[in-house]
Amino acid sequence: MISFVSDNYFLCKGIPSTVFFVSNVSNILEIKKLCYLNNPNSVIVAIENEVLRVRTTSLLRDLSTPHIVMLDEIKKDTAVKIDSGIYSSLRSSIKYISNLANNREKVKQTYLTNREYDFFKLAHLSNHRIASLMNISEKTTSAYRIRVKNKLNLRSSNHLLMCRALNTIMIASESE
């Protein structure tokens, strides 16, 4: 059974219950209840509230539950696998999401180098500030921004978008 969880009522209503077990959630207790009672094979997380999304992702990692996190920041109909999580776009079609959930092993693992990882943790800062903190040139900082954007299939390399992606991808994986 594949569970689909979201804090968006209208998004939940648009997901076919014949394909997924759909749950509209508003807090971490509802998600814990869902995980412990239903014991899903996989969970698709389409939670827009950043704090709730990060906590949910951390919980699923702790429970070793396979999961796919849907982010608006990722390009449509693309996916990236980092550690135990798969990240895809909120803009993806139901068919793509279903196929992704049923073929998790086909998603290619993405690796960031140590320097790219260090950069990504600072991506919310200006290139000038990152360059001085990492002791590199601003041009190198720009190159890291583009490489990380491409590796993670991000729609843009702007600071806010990278920061939102960072909060979900990196903070949740650091809590492992």
C-alpha positions as CSV (number, residue, x, y, z in Angstrom):
1,M,0.0,0.0,0.0
2,I,1.3,3.4,-0.9
3,S,0.2,6.3,1.3
4,F,-0.1,9.9,0.0
5,V,0.1,12.5,2.8
6,S,-0.4,16.2,2.3
7,D,-1.5,19.2,4.4
8,N,-3.4,20.6,1.3
9,Y,-7.0,19.5,1.4
10,F,-7.5,20.3,-2.3
11,L,-4.4,18.4,-3.4
12,C,-5.7,15.3,-1.4
13,K,-9.1,15.5,-3.2
14,G,-7.4,15.5,-6.6
15,I,-5.4,12.3,-5.9
16,P,-7.2,9.0,-6.9
17,S,-7.9,6.8,-3.9
18,T,-7.7,3.8,-6.2
19,V,-4.0,4.4,-6.6
20,F,-3.0,5.7,-3.2
21,F,-4.2,5.7,0.4
22,V,-4.7,9.5,0.8
23,S,-4.5,11.3,4.1
24,N,-4.9,15.0,4.7
25,V,-2.7,15.8,7.7
26,S,-2.1,18.9,9.8
27,N,0.4,17.8,12.5
28,I,3.1,15.2,13.2
29,L,0.8,13.2,15.5
30,E,-1.5,12.4,12.6
31,I,1.5,11.3,10.5
32,K,2.9,9.1,13.3
33,K,-0.6,7.5,13.7
34,L,-0.7,6.9,9.9
35,C,2.7,5.2,9.9
36,Y,2.2,3.0,13.0
37,L,-1.4,1.9,12.2
38,N,-1.3,1.5,8.5
39,N,2.4,0.4,8.1
40,P,2.6,1.6,4.5
41,N,5.1,0.1,2.0
42,S,5.9,3.6,0.8
43,V,4.8,7.2,1.6
44,I,4.6,10.1,-0.7
45,V,5.0,13.3,1.2
46,A,3.4,16.4,-0.5
47,I,3.4,18.6,2.6
48,E,3.7,22.3,1.9
49,N,4.4,23.4,5.5
50,E,8.2,23.3,5.6
51,V,8.5,22.5,9.3
52,L,5.9,19.6,9.1
53,R,7.6,18.3,5.9
54,V,11.0,18.2,7.5
55,R,9.7,16.5,10.6
56,T,7.7,14.0,8.5
57,T,10.8,13.2,6.4
58,S,12.9,12.7,9.5
59,L,10.2,10.4,11.1
60,L,10.0,8.3,7.9
61,R,13.8,7.9,7.9
62,D,13.8,6.9,11.5
63,L,11.2,4.2,10.8
64,S,13.1,3.1,7.6
65,T,9.9,3.7,5.6
66,P,10.6,4.2,1.9
67,H,9.4,7.7,0.9
68,I,9.2,10.2,-1.9
69,V,9.1,13.9,-1.0
70,M,7.4,16.2,-3.4
71,L,8.9,19.7,-3.6
72,D,7.8,22.6,-5.7
73,E,11.5,23.6,-6.2
74,I,12.2,20.5,-8.4
75,K,11.6,20.4,-12.1
76,K,8.4,18.7,-13.3
77,D,8.6,14.9,-13.9
78,T,12.1,14.5,-12.6
79,A,13.4,12.8,-9.4
80,V,16.6,12.7,-7.5
81,K,17.7,10.1,-4.9
82,I,19.8,11.3,-2.0
83,D,20.6,8.9,0.8
84,S,17.4,7.0,1.5
85,G,15.0,9.6,0.2
86,I,13.6,10.3,-3.3
87,Y,12.7,13.9,-4.1
88,S,10.4,14.8,-7.0
89,S,8.3,17.7,-8.2
90,L,4.9,18.7,-6.8
91,R,4.1,19.5,-10.4
92,S,4.5,15.9,-11.6
93,S,1.6,13.9,-13.0
94,I,-0.2,11.2,-11.0
95,K,1.1,8.6,-13.5
96,Y,4.7,9.7,-13.0
97,I,4.4,9.7,-9.2
98,S,2.8,6.2,-9.3
99,N,5.5,4.9,-11.6
100,L,8.1,6.4,-9.3
101,A,6.7,4.8,-6.2
102,N,6.5,1.4,-7.9
103,N,10.0,1.6,-9.4
104,R,12.1,3.3,-6.6
105,E,15.2,1.2,-7.4
106,K,15.4,2.7,-10.9
107,V,16.0,6.2,-9.6
108,K,19.7,7.0,-9.9
109,Q,21.5,7.9,-6.6
110,T,22.8,11.5,-6.6
111,Y,25.9,12.4,-4.7
112,L,27.2,15.8,-3.8
113,T,30.9,16.2,-3.2
114,N,32.1,17.4,0.2
115,R,32.6,20.9,-1.2
116,E,29.2,20.9,-2.9
117,Y,27.6,19.8,0.3
118,D,29.5,22.5,2.2
119,F,28.3,25.0,-0.4
120,F,24.7,23.8,-0.3
121,K,24.6,24.3,3.5
122,L,25.5,28.0,2.8
123,A,23.4,28.4,-0.4
124,H,21.0,30.9,1.3
125,L,23.8,33.4,1.5
126,S,25.2,35.7,-1.2
127,N,27.9,34.4,-3.5
128,H,30.3,37.0,-2.0
129,R,29.6,35.8,1.5
130,I,29.9,32.1,0.6
131,A,33.2,32.8,-1.2
132,S,34.7,34.4,1.9
133,L,33.5,31.7,4.2
134,M,34.7,28.8,2.0
135,N,37.9,30.7,1.0
136,I,37.1,30.4,-2.7
137,S,36.4,32.9,-5.5
138,E,32.9,34.2,-6.3
139,K,33.2,32.5,-9.7
140,T,33.8,29.1,-8.1
141,T,30.8,29.8,-5.9
142,S,28.7,30.5,-9.0
143,A,29.9,27.2,-10.5
144,Y,28.9,25.3,-7.3
145,R,25.5,26.9,-7.4
146,I,24.9,25.8,-11.0
147,R,26.3,22.2,-10.3
148,V,24.1,21.7,-7.3
149,K,21.1,23.1,-9.1
150,N,21.7,20.6,-12.0
151,K,22.4,17.6,-9.7
152,L,19.2,18.2,-7.7
153,N,17.1,19.0,-10.7
154,L,16.1,22.4,-9.2
155,R,14.1,24.7,-11.3
156,S,16.2,27.7,-10.3
157,S,19.4,28.5,-8.5
158,N,18.1,31.5,-6.5
159,H,18.9,31.7,-2.9
160,L,15.4,31.2,-1.4
161,L,14.7,28.2,-3.5
162,M,18.0,26.5,-2.6
163,C,17.3,27.3,1.1
164,R,13.9,25.6,1.0
165,A,15.4,22.6,-0.8
166,L,18.2,22.5,1.8
167,N,15.8,22.5,4.7
168,T,14.0,19.4,3.4
169,I,16.9,17.4,1.9
170,M,19.9,18.1,4.0
171,I,18.4,18.8,7.5
172,A,16.3,15.7,7.4
173,S,19.3,13.6,6.3
174,E,21.5,15.1,9.0
175,S,19.0,13.9,11.6
176,E,19.7,10.2,10.7
